[in-house]
Amino acid sequence: MANVVKEENQQNFENLRGNCQDSARELARFLAHINPYWNERQLFNLFNEYLGLRADEVLLIFNGRYRESIRLFEKIQDQALKTAQIMISGLIWQFRLI
């Protein structure tokens, strides 16, 4: 993603974002298929949000807005923890670990 941002080609950046969305959709579909306690739509939204935040982070760093990128990293971390919590809950339910 950083290389595409360096190119300063908006079309390539949009294509990359589209590819990332497709990958997020495919991953969410696969995971929901292997675990009935994971919701495909919810996973897609979480993965897509994560990718969007990371894209924003790359743009901030590229434009020298480092303080903002640090604040955004905290949001990225919170979002990753939320995703992890949902995924571990699905594993607990699937394997009845509690």
C-alpha positions in Angstrom: 0.0 0.0 0.0 2.8 2.4 0.8 4.3 1.9 -2.7 1.0 2.7 -4.3 0.7 5.9 -2.2 4.2 6.9 -3.2 3.2 6.7 -6.8 0.5 9.3 -6.1 -1.8 7.5 -8.6 -5.3 7.8 -7.3 -6.6 5.1 -9.7 -4.1 2.6 -8.5 -4.9 3.4 -4.9 -8.6 2.9 -5.5 -7.9 -0.4 -7.3 -5.9 -1.5 -4.3 -8.6 -0.6 -1.9 -11.1 -2.5 -4.0 -8.8 -5.5 -4.0 -8.5 -5.3 -0.2 -12.3 -5.2 0.1 -12.6 -8.3 -2.1 -10.0 -10.1 0.1 -11.9 -9.0 3.2 -15.2 -10.3 1.8 -13.6 -13.6 0.8 -11.9 -14.1 4.2 -15.1 -13.3 6.0 -17.1 -15.7 3.8 -14.5 -18.5 4.5 -14.4 -17.9 8.2 -18.2 -17.8 8.6 -18.3 -21.1 6.6 -15.9 -22.9 9.0 -17.5 -21.5 12.2 -21.2 -21.0 12.5 -20.7 -18.6 15.4 -18.9 -16.1 13.2 -21.2 -13.8 11.3 -20.0 -13.1 7.7 -21.3 -9.6 7.5 -19.9 -8.6 10.9 -16.5 -10.1 10.0 -16.4 -8.3 6.7 -17.3 -5.0 8.3 -14.5 -5.5 10.9 -11.9 -6.5 8.3 -13.0 -3.7 6.0 -12.8 -1.1 8.8 -9.3 -2.3 9.7 -8.1 -2.0 6.1 -9.6 1.5 5.8 -7.9 2.6 9.0 -4.6 1.2 7.8 -4.9 3.0 4.5 -5.6 6.2 6.3 -2.6 5.6 8.5 -0.4 5.2 5.4 -1.7 8.4 4.0 -1.1 10.3 7.2 2.5 9.1 7.5 3.2 9.8 3.8 1.9 13.3 4.3 4.1 13.9 7.4 1.2 14.0 9.8 2.9 11.8 12.4 1.0 12.9 15.5 -2.3 12.2 13.8 -1.0 8.8 12.6 -0.1 7.9 16.3 -3.7 8.8 17.4 -5.1 6.7 14.5 -2.8 3.8 15.5 -4.7 3.8 18.9 -8.0 3.4 17.0 -6.4 0.6 14.9 -5.3 -1.2 18.0 -8.8 -0.9 19.6 -10.4 -2.2 16.4 -8.0 -5.1 16.3 -8.8 -6.0 19.9 -12.6 -5.8 19.1 -12.0 -8.2 16.2 -10.0 -10.6 18.3 -12.7 -10.6 21.0 -15.4 -11.5 18.5 -13.3 -14.2 17.0 -12.3 -15.8 20.3 -15.9 -15.7 21.3 -16.8 -17.7 18.2 -14.1 -20.2 19.0 -15.3 -20.6 22.6 -18.9 -21.2 21.4 -17.8 -23.6 18.6 -15.7 -25.8 20.8 -17.7 -25.2 24.0 -14.7 -24.2 25.9 -16.6 -22.5 28.8 
